[in-house]
Amino acid sequence: MPIQITISAETAEETMKLIQELADTVFKTQRVDVSPKTEVSTSETESTKQKTKPQPEKPKAQTTPDEPVPSIVELRAKAKEKGKTPEGKQAIKALLQKYGCKSISTVPEEKRAEFMAELEAL
């Protein structure tokens, strides 16, 4: 049974990040290297055909080169460690609500470092 997945992104780099997150989610493994030869095709949708104003870039979380952005897998591992008690599970649910996320997988990349710091503080 064929499966088609459509990924919408502004740049090839963003597309590769989304593919990596998908691989992390599907395979629940450590980072999978996506071959640089991976083909990325683009197609215009109705929404991209219309001219839109450029959106101002959102500020990214303040990280230093020494502090890489945690992956979804790392966030899940820390949440699993901290959520072993009913109180821990409740605290994680509250933290997800604070960030406007339904699950660990939906924590935006720009908020992951901050989210991880708060997870560690639980």
TORGUVO-496059 format. One line per field, with one value per residue (C-alpha): residue number from 1; residue in three letters; chain; y, x, z. Coordinates in nm, 2 decimals. Layout:
N
pos <- c(NUM,...)
code <- c(Ala,...)
unit <- c(A,...)
y <- c(Y,...)
x <- c(X,...)
z <- c(Z,...)
//
This chain:
122
pos <- c(1,2,3,4,5,6,7,8,9,10,11,12,13,14,15,16,17,18,19,20,21,22,23,24,25,26,27,28,29,30,31,32,33,34,35,36,37,38,39,40,41,42,43,44,45,46,47,48,49,50,51,52,53,54,55,56,57,58,59,60,61,62,63,64,65,66,67,68,69,70,71,72,73,74,75,76,77,78,79,80,81,82,83,84,85,86,87,88,89,90,91,92,93,94,95,96,97,98,99,100,101,102,103,104,105,106,107,108,109,110,111,112,113,114,115,116,117,118,119,120,121,122)
code <- c(Met,Pro,Ile,Gln,Ile,Thr,Ile,Ser,Ala,Glu,Thr,Ala,Glu,Glu,Thr,Met,Lys,Leu,Ile,Gln,Glu,Leu,Ala,Asp,Thr,Val,Phe,Lys,Thr,Gln,Arg,Val,Asp,Val,Ser,Pro,Lys,Thr,Glu,Val,Ser,Thr,Ser,Glu,Thr,Glu,Ser,Thr,Lys,Gln,Lys,Thr,Lys,Pro,Gln,Pro,Glu,Lys,Pro,Lys,Ala,Gln,Thr,Thr,Pro,Asp,Glu,Pro,Val,Pro,Ser,Ile,Val,Glu,Leu,Arg,Ala,Lys,Ala,Lys,Glu,Lys,Gly,Lys,Thr,Pro,Glu,Gly,Lys,Gln,Ala,Ile,Lys,Ala,Leu,Leu,Gln,Lys,Tyr,Gly,Cys,Lys,Ser,Ile,Ser,Thr,Val,Pro,Glu,Glu,Lys,Arg,Ala,Glu,Phe,Met,Ala,Glu,Leu,Glu,Ala,Leu)
unit <- c(A,A,A,A,A,A,A,A,A,A,A,A,A,A,A,A,A,A,A,A,A,A,A,A,A,A,A,A,A,A,A,A,A,A,A,A,A,A,A,A,A,A,A,A,A,A,A,A,A,A,A,A,A,A,A,A,A,A,A,A,A,A,A,A,A,A,A,A,A,A,A,A,A,A,A,A,A,A,A,A,A,A,A,A,A,A,A,A,A,A,A,A,A,A,A,A,A,A,A,A,A,A,A,A,A,A,A,A,A,A,A,A,A,A,A,A,A,A,A,A,A,A)
y <- c(0.00,0.32,0.61,0.97,1.23,1.59,1.83,2.20,2.42,2.74,2.62,2.30,2.33,2.35,2.05,1.84,1.94,1.83,1.50,1.44,1.51,1.27,1.00,1.06,1.02,0.72,0.52,0.65,0.63,0.86,1.11,0.95,1.11,1.21,1.17,1.50,1.34,1.32,1.48,1.76,1.86,2.17,2.23,2.54,2.51,2.76,2.93,2.97,3.10,3.40,3.68,3.73,3.98,3.85,3.76,3.90,3.63,3.50,3.53,3.20,3.07,3.20,2.91,2.92,2.70,2.49,2.44,2.25,2.25,1.93,1.68,1.55,1.22,1.39,1.57,1.25,1.07,1.35,1.35,0.98,1.01,1.29,1.14,0.83,0.96,1.09,1.43,1.42,1.34,1.62,1.86,1.76,1.81,2.15,2.24,2.12,2.34,2.64,2.60,2.54,2.19,1.87,1.64,1.64,1.59,1.93,2.14,2.39,2.38,2.74,2.65,2.32,2.45,2.64,2.35,2.11,2.34,2.35,1.97,1.93,2.16,1.94)
x <- c(0.00,0.17,0.20,0.25,0.38,0.37,0.61,0.56,0.86,1.01,1.37,1.55,1.72,1.39,1.27,1.57,1.50,1.13,1.24,1.48,1.20,0.98,1.25,1.30,0.93,0.88,1.18,1.23,1.60,1.89,1.96,1.95,2.18,1.98,2.19,2.29,2.18,1.82,1.60,1.37,1.11,0.91,0.56,0.34,0.02,-0.26,-0.13,0.22,0.09,-0.06,0.18,0.22,0.40,0.73,0.68,0.93,1.16,1.07,1.35,1.52,1.59,1.92,2.17,2.54,2.75,2.83,2.45,2.30,1.92,1.79,1.63,1.28,1.44,1.64,1.32,1.13,1.41,1.42,1.04,1.03,1.29,1.10,0.75,0.79,0.56,0.20,0.33,0.60,0.34,0.12,0.42,0.51,0.14,0.14,0.47,0.33,0.03,0.25,0.43,0.10,0.19,-0.01,0.29,0.67,0.69,0.52,0.76,0.90,1.27,1.32,1.17,1.34,1.64,1.41,1.17,1.46,1.58,1.24,1.21,1.54,1.43,1.12)
z <- c(0.00,-0.11,0.14,0.03,0.27,0.18,0.36,0.32,0.39,0.27,0.21,0.13,0.47,0.65,0.45,0.56,0.93,0.89,0.73,1.02,1.27,1.08,1.09,1.47,1.53,1.30,1.39,1.75,1.71,1.75,1.47,1.12,0.87,0.56,0.25,0.09,-0.23,-0.11,-0.38,-0.28,-0.53,-0.51,-0.63,-0.62,-0.42,-0.43,-0.12,-0.26,-0.59,-0.42,-0.34,0.03,0.24,0.38,0.74,0.99,1.12,1.46,1.72,1.78,2.13,2.26,2.22,2.19,1.97,2.28,2.34,2.05,2.01,2.18,1.94,1.99,2.10,2.37,2.49,2.50,2.70,2.96,2.98,3.03,3.31,3.48,3.43,3.63,3.90,3.88,3.99,3.72,3.45,3.57,3.57,3.21,3.10,3.25,3.08,2.74,2.80,2.89,2.55,2.36,2.26,2.26,2.28,2.30,1.93,1.86,2.07,1.81,1.75,1.87,2.21,2.27,2.46,2.70,2.72,2.81,3.08,3.24,3.21,3.38,3.66,3.74)
//
